[in-house]
Structures are given as structure tokens and as C-alpha cells.
Amino acid sequence: MIQPLHVFWFRRDLRLEDNAGLFYALKNGQAVLPVFIFDEDILNKLPSKKDARLYFIHQSLAELKKELNELGSDLLVKVGKPLEVWKEINQDFNISSLRFNHDYEPYAIKRDEEVQSFFESKGVSVQSYKDQCVFEKNEVVKDDGKPYTVFTPYSKKWKAKLNEYYLKSYPSESLKNNFFKTSQIFDFPSIEQLGFEKTEVDFPAKIVASKIISDYGTNRDFPAIAGTSKLGIHFRFGTISIREKARKAISLSEVYLNELIWRDFYMQILWHFPHVVNGPFKPNYSLIEWRNNNAEFEKWKNGETGYPIVDAGMRELKETGFMHNRVRMIVASFLSKHLLIDWRWGEAWFAEKLLDFELSSNNGGWQWAAGCGTDAAPYFRVFNPTLQTEKFDKNAVYIKKWVPEITKGKYLTPIVNHDFARKRCLEVYKKALSPS
């Protein structure tokens, strides 16, 4: 008789410590087989063979595999369409239960439902858990049970509801002896075998100095200062615990805690209003007549708009996979309002380039900038790149780093005049949003 096993499916939770679903799998008594699947449906849509995020996942899995090998266990890594892969694994092992952590994106929800349906048809217990956010789904709603669509009241309810229970650690690391023991080392596909290439990107560290968090409220808006944690990629793939970081934020910086709340906020928006993936949260904004000039879009992507703060941000993104949050707002406003290019074009470019790309936050941020989302910047607020520079990069330290030619005293002619662009934007938005 083949040994019955619990199985834990790693996805956006690539760590052994404080992992909710893994904890519940390990505490059930039977040995636990850890599994990760490189999803071909996702891999095939990646536009570049040098995708830094995929390489980050690959490196994180190599670390997990090493940790598990040291425990006398291993990580089973497969490549394919998840449902088909699970059917194969189910033939090779005697699976008694499957455990994993929630995902809130529409594709993931559909995938998980298919896998759950398959296993339950085979009499296998399937259970999933909350792990990548503090509050999810319907946990923070209005008194009438409806979801919040404005951040400030949501954050107040979030903080009022918070207690030790929601921030407790799941001591999965204390149950490491419960992993499936094997002397056989499973194959681990190289990045090249996956059809991709290594990248030279320097990934941000998991550990951040407490001073960065405690000074976050003072420094976060200035791109020339190393004032942000850059932990986004670790939150995205679960190489760190959201609960641990929230506990630290509570003691060090309410402003930083608010950023974690924004993350929860956008996740519950995606959960309650999945239509935001393809269109504006506010339906009447679908009537905006975008100019969608391809040549101007290319200049924006390449950091050649003639607005130094915009160009610095776009060049930083292209070279490093990161862009400072204040600059993200400036470049997003510029694309959607100065150039009247559909915010979804910019959202897709960020999705391709950002190391910390997260569908809910990226979508929420772009809709905020374009004025069509929840809790959005009103359409008549058009960021002035020059004033933003004077306020947040007065000495052009950040700009000179990414646009060094500006020190020569001559730079590109702006792609569009700010006053003209603002007037044009207001007219186009007003036409679309005015009742006929």
C-alpha cells in the first residue's frame, strides 16, 4: 500500500515559516508532500524570455528545495497546466488531502475551483486558507454587509477590527518533521528548461532596516531617498509573512501600515468587483475617447517625453523593474491625462516590467490615476510634472541619476505642453462624463 500523504500546493507563499495553509497541512498527522507547479497558461503569456519575476520564483524554489532536502524531504516541481499536472500526481501518490492558500485573481479562482472539483470527485479532502493578506473577502465590510469602495472608512474599520488573532503567526516551521521523507531527490527544471533565461536584476532583500519603516512617513515621497522598503516582490510571492510585517508596522509607522491596508483594500475590490480587470470600476468612464497615439506611447515607455521626472521613472522601471511610488503616480497621470492614452495600456506595461507587479494593486493604482477607479483622484486633478519635481526632487538628484544628459543644459522638447494637455484632458473627460 502506498503511503497516504497530505499535499501542500505552494503558489504565492514561497516560505516554510508562518505559512497558514502549510501549517494546517503539517498539523494533520500524515506526512506532507510539498508541490509547486509552473503553470504553462501563465508562462506562455510572458512576453519576454528574460522575465525577472520568473527567475525570482525559480531562485526562491531552489532555496525552498534546499531547506526541505536538509530536513530529509524534497519539493516536487512540475511544469504544465495545473489540472493536468494534478491528475498525473494523483496517479503517482496516494493523496488523502490537498491544502493551499487563497488567491483572489479571477484566473486563479477558476483554476482552483477546477482542481478542487477534480480532487473532491476522487474523495480527496481539499481546503484553502487566508495567508497573503490580513483581512480578505467579506472580513471588512460596511455595517449593511456591502463592500467598501472608499479607502478611508475601510481603513478605519480595518484598524478597529484588528486584534492579535488576525496577526498571530502560524508556526509551520515548528512542524518541519512532518514533511514527507524521501531519499529520492525530485528533478528540478532549470530556468533554461522552462524556456527562459537568467536575469541580472538585483532583487531587494527580505530584511529591511527598522529605520526605513519608522521614517517611512517622512521619506516615502522623495525618490532620491532610499525611503521605501521595496518589499513588494516578497509580498507578491509570499517569501515574507504579511502578518509579521504588519506587527512591525504597528510598532514603527502607521503610514507604512496604511500601505499594507491599501494592499488588502485593492484585493477585496478585485474579489468583489472582478470587472475591474478589464474595464473601469466606474462604468461611465468607459465612454472616454482616448487618443491612443502609438508614437507617444512608445516615447512614454522609453522615457523620452521631455518631462524629466516622467522620463526618469520610466527609465528606472525599464532598467531595474522598480519605480518609486510617488513617480508611479506621476507617470500614470501623465499617460492617461496628458497624453489621453488608455490607462489599460500603461497598466499592461507595468504588469510586464514591475518586479512587484500585483494585479489588484496595479489595477487599483492605474484606475486611481486615471480617475475611473474606487477612491480615485478626481478627473480634474491633473498632476503637473514640473510642480511635482519642485516638491519631491527639488535638486534633481533622482532625475540626474536616470536622465544624466539633463546636466548638459539641454533636453528633449516636451511631448505636449502641460497647460494645453490639462485643458484638453478636462474637455475630453467632461464630454464623456456629462449626462447627455
C-alpha positions as CSV (number, residue, x, y, z in Angstrom):
1,M,0.0,0.0,0.0
2,I,1.4,3.4,-1.0
3,Q,1.8,5.7,2.0
4,P,-1.1,8.2,2.2
5,L,0.0,11.8,2.0
6,H,-1.2,15.3,2.7
7,V,-0.1,17.6,-0.1
8,F,0.6,21.3,0.2
9,W,0.5,23.3,-3.0
10,F,2.9,26.3,-3.0
11,R,1.9,29.3,-5.1
12,R,2.2,32.8,-3.7
13,D,3.6,31.7,-0.4
14,L,7.2,30.6,-1.1
15,R,8.3,30.1,2.5
16,L,8.3,27.5,5.3
17,E,7.8,30.0,8.1
18,D,4.4,31.4,9.3
19,N,2.6,29.9,6.3
20,A,-1.1,29.3,7.1
21,G,-2.0,26.6,4.7
22,L,1.3,24.8,5.2
23,F,0.7,24.9,9.0
24,Y,-2.7,23.2,8.7
25,A,-1.3,20.6,6.3
26,L,1.6,19.7,8.6
27,K,-0.5,19.5,11.8
28,N,-2.9,16.9,10.4
29,G,-0.7,13.9,11.3
30,Q,0.2,12.4,8.0
31,A,3.4,13.2,6.1
32,V,3.2,16.3,3.8
33,L,4.4,16.4,0.2
34,P,5.2,19.9,-0.9
35,V,4.4,20.7,-4.6
36,F,4.9,23.6,-6.9
37,I,3.6,23.9,-10.5
38,F,5.0,26.2,-13.2
39,D,1.7,27.0,-14.9
40,E,2.0,26.8,-18.7
41,D,-1.0,29.0,-19.0
42,I,0.9,31.8,-17.3
43,L,4.4,31.0,-18.8
44,N,3.1,31.1,-22.3
45,K,1.8,34.6,-21.9
46,L,5.0,36.1,-20.6
47,P,6.3,38.5,-23.4
48,S,10.0,38.2,-22.5
49,K,12.2,35.1,-22.1
50,K,14.2,37.2,-19.6
51,D,11.4,37.6,-17.0
52,A,13.0,38.6,-13.8
53,R,9.9,37.6,-11.7
54,L,10.1,34.1,-13.1
55,Y,13.8,34.0,-12.2
56,F,12.9,35.2,-8.7
57,I,10.4,32.4,-8.3
58,H,12.9,29.9,-9.6
59,Q,15.6,31.1,-7.1
60,S,13.0,31.1,-4.3
61,L,12.0,27.5,-5.1
62,A,15.7,26.5,-5.2
63,E,16.0,27.8,-1.6
64,L,12.9,26.0,-0.5
65,K,14.1,22.8,-2.1
66,K,17.4,23.1,-0.3
67,E,15.7,23.7,3.1
68,L,13.5,20.7,2.5
69,N,16.4,18.5,1.5
70,E,18.1,19.3,4.7
71,L,15.0,18.0,6.5
72,G,15.2,14.8,4.6
73,S,12.3,15.8,2.3
74,D,12.0,17.5,-1.1
75,L,9.9,19.8,-3.2
76,L,8.1,18.2,-6.2
77,V,8.2,20.8,-9.0
78,K,6.2,20.2,-12.2
79,V,5.5,22.1,-15.4
80,G,2.2,22.1,-17.2
81,K,-1.4,23.0,-17.0
82,P,-2.3,22.7,-13.2
83,L,-5.3,20.4,-13.6
84,E,-3.5,18.0,-15.9
85,V,-0.4,18.0,-13.6
86,W,-2.6,17.2,-10.6
87,K,-4.1,14.3,-12.4
88,E,-0.6,12.9,-13.0
89,I,0.5,13.5,-9.4
90,N,-2.7,11.8,-8.2
91,Q,-1.7,8.7,-10.1
92,D,1.8,8.6,-8.6
93,F,0.9,9.3,-5.0
94,N,-1.8,8.3,-2.5
95,I,-3.2,11.7,-1.8
96,S,-5.6,12.0,1.1
97,S,-5.9,15.8,1.3
98,L,-4.8,18.9,-0.6
99,R,-4.1,22.2,1.2
100,F,-3.2,25.6,-0.3
101,N,-3.6,29.3,0.4
102,H,-6.3,31.6,-1.2
103,D,-5.7,33.6,-4.4
104,Y,-8.1,36.3,-5.3
105,E,-7.4,36.8,-9.0
106,P,-10.1,35.7,-11.5
107,Y,-7.8,33.2,-13.3
108,A,-6.6,31.7,-10.1
109,I,-10.1,31.3,-8.7
110,K,-11.2,29.4,-11.8
111,R,-8.1,27.3,-11.7
112,D,-8.5,26.4,-8.0
113,E,-12.2,25.5,-8.5
114,E,-11.3,23.1,-11.3
115,V,-8.6,21.4,-9.2
116,Q,-10.8,21.3,-6.1
117,S,-13.6,19.7,-8.1
118,F,-11.3,17.1,-9.5
119,F,-9.9,16.0,-6.2
120,E,-13.3,16.0,-4.4
121,S,-14.6,13.7,-7.2
122,K,-11.8,11.3,-6.1
123,G,-12.8,11.6,-2.4
124,V,-9.8,13.8,-1.6
125,S,-10.3,16.5,1.1
126,V,-9.5,20.0,-0.2
127,Q,-9.1,23.1,1.9
128,S,-7.7,26.5,1.4
129,Y,-6.7,29.3,3.8
130,K,-6.1,33.0,4.1
131,D,-2.4,33.9,4.0
132,Q,-1.4,36.7,1.7
133,C,-3.4,39.5,3.4
134,V,-4.6,40.4,6.9
135,F,-8.3,40.8,6.0
136,E,-9.9,39.3,2.9
137,K,-13.2,39.0,1.1
138,N,-16.0,39.9,3.4
139,E,-14.0,40.3,6.6
140,V,-14.1,44.1,6.5
141,V,-17.4,45.4,5.1
142,K,-19.9,48.1,5.9
143,D,-22.5,47.6,8.6
144,D,-25.0,46.6,5.9
145,G,-22.7,43.9,4.6
146,K,-21.7,45.7,1.4
147,P,-18.1,46.2,0.4
148,Y,-16.2,49.4,1.0
149,T,-15.3,51.3,-2.2
150,V,-13.5,54.2,-0.4
151,F,-10.3,53.6,1.4
152,T,-10.6,55.9,4.5
153,P,-13.7,54.3,6.0
154,Y,-12.3,50.9,5.0
155,S,-9.0,51.5,6.8
156,K,-10.9,52.8,9.9
157,K,-12.9,49.6,10.1
158,W,-9.8,47.5,9.3
159,K,-8.0,49.1,12.3
160,A,-11.0,48.8,14.6
161,K,-11.3,45.1,13.8
162,L,-7.7,44.3,14.1
163,N,-6.5,42.3,17.1
164,E,-3.9,39.7,18.0
165,Y,-5.9,36.9,16.4
166,Y,-5.5,38.3,12.9
167,L,-1.8,38.9,13.3
168,K,-0.9,35.6,15.0
169,S,1.9,33.6,13.5
170,Y,1.2,30.1,12.1
171,P,4.2,28.2,13.4
172,S,4.6,25.9,10.4
173,E,8.3,25.9,10.9
174,S,7.8,24.1,14.3
175,L,6.3,21.1,12.4
176,K,9.1,20.5,9.9
177,N,9.5,16.9,10.9
178,N,6.1,16.2,9.4
179,F,7.3,16.6,5.8
180,F,7.3,13.5,3.6
181,K,10.6,11.8,4.0
182,T,12.4,10.6,0.9
183,S,16.0,9.7,-0.2
184,Q,15.0,10.3,-3.8
185,I,15.7,13.8,-5.0
186,F,13.0,15.1,-7.4
187,D,14.0,16.6,-10.7
188,F,14.2,20.4,-10.6
189,P,13.9,22.1,-14.0
190,S,16.5,24.7,-14.8
191,I,15.4,28.2,-15.9
192,E,16.6,27.2,-19.4
193,Q,14.5,24.0,-19.4
194,L,11.5,26.2,-18.7
195,G,12.3,28.1,-21.9
196,F,13.6,31.2,-20.1
197,E,16.9,32.9,-19.3
198,K,18.6,34.1,-16.2
199,T,18.4,37.8,-15.4
200,E,20.9,40.2,-13.9
201,V,18.4,42.0,-11.8
202,D,19.4,42.7,-8.1
203,F,16.4,41.6,-6.1
204,P,15.6,43.6,-2.9
205,A,16.5,42.0,0.4
206,K,13.8,40.4,2.6
207,I,15.2,42.2,5.7
208,V,14.7,46.0,5.9
209,A,16.2,48.3,8.5
210,S,13.7,49.3,11.1
211,K,14.7,53.0,10.5
212,I,13.3,52.8,6.9
213,I,9.9,51.8,8.3
214,S,9.9,54.2,11.2
215,D,10.9,57.1,8.9
216,Y,8.6,56.0,6.1
217,G,6.1,58.7,6.6
218,T,8.8,61.4,6.3
219,N,10.8,60.0,3.4
220,R,8.4,57.9,1.3
221,D,7.6,60.7,-1.3
222,F,11.2,61.5,-2.2
223,P,12.5,59.2,-4.9
224,A,16.2,60.3,-4.4
225,I,16.0,58.9,-0.8
226,A,16.2,55.2,0.0
227,G,13.0,55.7,2.0
228,T,10.8,52.7,0.9
229,S,11.1,49.1,1.8
230,K,11.0,47.6,-1.7
231,L,9.4,44.5,-0.2
232,G,6.7,44.4,-2.9
233,I,8.1,41.4,-4.7
234,H,8.4,39.5,-1.4
235,F,4.8,40.2,-0.6
236,R,3.8,39.3,-4.1
237,F,5.3,35.8,-4.0
238,G,5.0,35.3,-0.2
239,T,8.7,35.0,0.6
240,I,7.8,37.0,3.7
241,S,4.8,37.0,6.0
242,I,2.3,39.8,5.8
243,R,1.4,39.2,9.5
244,E,5.0,39.7,10.6
245,K,5.4,42.9,8.7
246,A,2.0,44.2,9.9
247,R,3.1,43.6,13.5
248,K,6.3,45.6,12.9
249,A,4.4,48.4,11.1
250,I,2.1,48.8,14.1
251,S,5.0,49.5,16.4
252,L,7.0,51.6,13.9
253,S,4.9,53.5,11.4
254,E,1.1,54.0,10.9
255,V,1.9,55.4,7.5
256,Y,3.6,52.1,6.5
257,L,0.7,50.2,8.0
258,N,-1.7,52.1,5.8
259,E,0.3,50.9,2.7
260,L,-0.4,47.3,3.8
261,I,-4.1,48.2,4.3
262,W,-4.2,49.6,0.8
263,R,-3.0,46.2,-0.4
264,D,-5.8,44.5,1.4
265,F,-8.3,47.1,0.1
266,Y,-7.4,46.5,-3.5
267,M,-7.5,42.8,-3.1
268,Q,-11.1,42.9,-1.7
269,I,-12.0,45.3,-4.5
270,L,-10.8,42.7,-7.0
271,W,-12.7,40.0,-5.2
272,H,-16.0,41.9,-5.0
273,F,-15.7,43.7,-8.4
274,P,-13.8,41.4,-10.8
275,H,-14.9,43.5,-13.8
276,V,-12.1,46.0,-12.9
277,V,-9.7,43.6,-14.6
278,N,-11.0,44.5,-18.0
279,G,-12.6,47.9,-17.5
280,P,-13.1,50.9,-15.2
281,F,-14.7,50.5,-11.8
282,K,-17.0,53.4,-12.7
283,P,-18.7,52.3,-15.9
284,N,-19.3,55.8,-17.3
285,Y,-15.6,56.2,-17.7
286,S,-15.7,53.7,-20.5
287,L,-17.1,56.5,-22.6
288,I,-13.8,58.5,-22.6
289,E,-12.5,58.9,-26.1
290,W,-8.8,58.0,-25.7
291,R,-6.3,59.4,-28.3
292,N,-4.1,56.3,-28.0
293,N,-1.3,57.7,-30.1
294,N,1.2,54.8,-30.6
295,A,4.2,57.0,-31.2
296,E,3.6,59.0,-28.0
297,F,3.1,55.7,-26.1
298,E,6.5,54.5,-27.2
299,K,8.1,57.7,-26.1
300,W,6.4,57.3,-22.7
301,K,7.6,53.7,-22.4
302,N,11.2,54.7,-23.3
303,G,11.4,57.8,-21.1
304,E,11.5,60.3,-23.9
305,T,8.6,62.6,-23.1
306,G,10.7,65.7,-22.5
307,Y,9.4,65.8,-18.9
308,P,12.5,64.7,-16.8
309,I,10.6,63.3,-13.8
310,V,8.4,61.2,-16.1
311,D,11.4,60.0,-18.1
312,A,13.5,59.2,-15.0
313,G,10.7,57.0,-13.7
314,M,10.2,55.2,-17.0
315,R,13.9,54.6,-17.4
316,E,14.2,53.3,-13.9
317,L,11.4,50.9,-14.5
318,K,12.9,49.6,-17.7
319,E,16.3,49.1,-16.3
320,T,15.5,47.8,-12.7
321,G,11.9,46.6,-12.6
322,F,11.2,49.1,-9.9
323,M,9.7,52.6,-9.8
324,H,9.3,54.8,-6.8
325,N,5.7,55.0,-5.7
326,R,5.4,58.8,-6.0
327,V,6.8,58.6,-9.5
328,R,4.4,55.8,-10.4
329,M,1.5,58.2,-9.7
330,I,3.2,61.0,-11.8
331,V,3.8,58.8,-14.9
332,A,0.4,57.2,-14.7
333,S,-1.3,60.5,-14.5
334,F,0.8,61.8,-17.4
335,L,-0.1,58.9,-19.7
336,S,-3.8,58.9,-19.0
337,K,-4.4,62.6,-18.7
338,H,-1.6,64.5,-20.6
339,L,-1.5,62.1,-23.5
340,L,-5.1,60.7,-23.2
341,I,-3.8,57.2,-23.7
342,D,-6.0,54.4,-22.2
343,W,-4.8,53.6,-18.7
344,R,-5.0,49.9,-19.6
345,W,-2.1,50.4,-21.9
346,G,0.0,51.7,-19.0
347,E,-1.3,49.1,-16.7
348,A,-0.2,46.3,-19.1
349,W,3.3,47.9,-19.4
350,F,3.7,48.0,-15.7
351,A,2.4,44.4,-15.5
352,E,5.2,43.4,-17.9
353,K,8.0,45.3,-16.2
354,L,7.4,45.7,-12.5
355,L,9.1,43.2,-10.2
356,D,6.4,43.7,-7.6
357,F,3.5,43.5,-10.1
358,E,0.3,42.5,-8.3
359,L,-2.9,42.6,-10.4
360,S,-5.1,44.1,-7.7
361,S,-2.7,46.9,-6.6
362,N,-1.5,47.7,-10.2
363,N,-5.1,47.9,-11.4
364,G,-6.2,49.9,-8.5
365,G,-3.3,52.4,-8.8
366,W,-3.8,52.9,-12.5
367,Q,-7.6,53.4,-12.1
368,W,-6.9,55.9,-9.3
369,A,-4.5,57.9,-11.5
370,A,-7.0,57.9,-14.4
371,G,-9.8,58.9,-12.2
372,C,-12.0,55.9,-13.0
373,G,-11.4,53.7,-10.0
374,T,-12.5,53.4,-6.4
375,D,-11.5,56.3,-4.2
376,A,-9.9,57.8,-7.3
377,A,-8.2,61.1,-7.9
378,P,-11.0,63.2,-9.4
379,Y,-10.7,63.6,-13.1
380,F,-9.9,67.3,-12.9
381,R,-6.8,66.6,-10.8
382,V,-4.0,66.5,-13.4
383,F,-0.5,66.2,-11.9
384,N,1.8,69.0,-13.1
385,P,5.2,67.1,-13.6
386,T,7.1,70.4,-13.1
387,L,5.5,71.2,-9.7
388,Q,5.8,67.5,-8.7
389,T,9.6,67.8,-9.4
390,E,9.9,71.0,-7.4
391,K,8.1,69.4,-4.5
392,F,9.7,65.9,-4.4
393,D,13.0,66.1,-6.4
394,K,13.9,69.8,-6.0
395,N,17.6,69.3,-6.6
396,A,17.0,66.8,-9.4
397,V,19.1,64.2,-7.7
398,Y,16.8,61.4,-8.8
399,I,16.3,62.9,-12.3
400,K,20.1,63.2,-12.8
401,K,20.6,59.6,-11.9
402,W,18.3,58.3,-14.6
403,V,18.4,61.3,-17.1
404,P,22.1,62.2,-16.9
405,E,22.0,64.2,-20.2
406,I,20.0,66.8,-18.4
407,T,23.2,68.1,-16.8
408,K,24.3,69.3,-20.2
409,G,21.7,72.0,-20.0
410,K,19.7,70.9,-23.0
411,Y,16.9,68.3,-23.0
412,L,14.1,66.9,-25.2
413,T,11.3,69.3,-26.1
414,P,8.2,68.3,-24.1
415,I,6.0,66.0,-26.0
416,V,3.0,68.2,-25.0
417,N,2.5,71.5,-23.3
418,H,1.2,71.0,-19.8
419,D,-1.5,73.7,-19.8
420,F,-2.7,72.6,-23.3
421,A,-2.8,68.9,-22.1
422,R,-4.7,69.8,-18.9
423,K,-7.3,71.8,-20.8
424,R,-7.7,69.0,-23.4
425,C,-8.0,66.4,-20.7
426,L,-10.7,68.2,-18.9
427,E,-12.7,68.7,-22.0
428,V,-12.5,65.1,-23.1
429,Y,-13.4,63.8,-19.6
430,K,-16.2,66.3,-19.2
431,K,-17.7,65.3,-22.5
432,A,-17.6,61.6,-21.6
433,L,-19.0,62.1,-18.1
434,S,-21.6,64.8,-18.7
435,P,-25.2,63.4,-18.8
436,S,-26.5,63.6,-22.3
